[in-house]
Amino acid sequence: MDPINPTCPAALNVSSYREMRFTPQTVNGHRVLLAEGYIDDNLIPRLEAALRDNSIEEIWLRSPGGNATIGNQAGILIRRAGLPTRIPQGWTCFSACNFLFMGGIARFVDNGGVFMVHMFTHTGDRQAIRSEVQRGEDNTIGLIGEIEQQSALLASADNDFLIRMGVSRLLLSEIMYRQSAVGQSGNRSTRRCLTQDEVNRYNVATSAWQQTAGAPSVPAATRSAAPVHDDK
């Protein structure tokens, strides 16, 4: 267990690739597309190319997150392709990765797979905030206004996406938006890992994990851990 984020495991298998890689593999007779790594600004053309492989049956995801807008766009591409998505046992899908996963026409979080969320924030650059405060009240008010506007736009986009993908919007109001955006001295937790009950209740997964016990096992070559980034 992570002592700071007690709903999550201490070690998270999210991949250390600095750009998301799409690798077709045959596992136990199934053609799967491994989607691993950071969700970078140039992901979309690579995903489009990978989705042209008509032999792919399913997409497996592990990622520390990345560009939120790209994550939403990638999720829509996956939905248009009509492919299921899966978080296999031992893998973690965090932040913007959530939206790729929710693009699946059918979605599976295997027992031991981790769907991890957090509250988006536009206040991560503390030095920029200090600089604006030091420049005076007008600059600080302007910065606050910009943060409020960007947060409202992202929240609206999140709501729209969940509606389109058939995921309960209560996931936002009851889970994601209740997390602290920035760790405080009294509460350093900023991440939340959903239980299997929550994964099913909010329709994050379209099938309970007990029904996916026959899924192909994760290839040994892809098992590794890496840091995660709170950058949605």
Secondary structure, DSSP 8 states (H G I E B T S, - for coil): --SSSTTS-SS------SS-EEEEEEETTEEEEEEES-B-TTHHHHHHHHTT-TT--EEEEEB--B-HHHHHHHHHHHHHHT--EEE-TT-EEETTHHHHHHT-SSEEE-TT-EEEEE---S---HHHHHHHHHT-HHHHHHHHHHHHHHHHHHHHHHHHHHHHHT--THIIIIIGGGS-SS--SS----EEE--HHHHHHTTSSSS-GGGGTTS----GGG----------
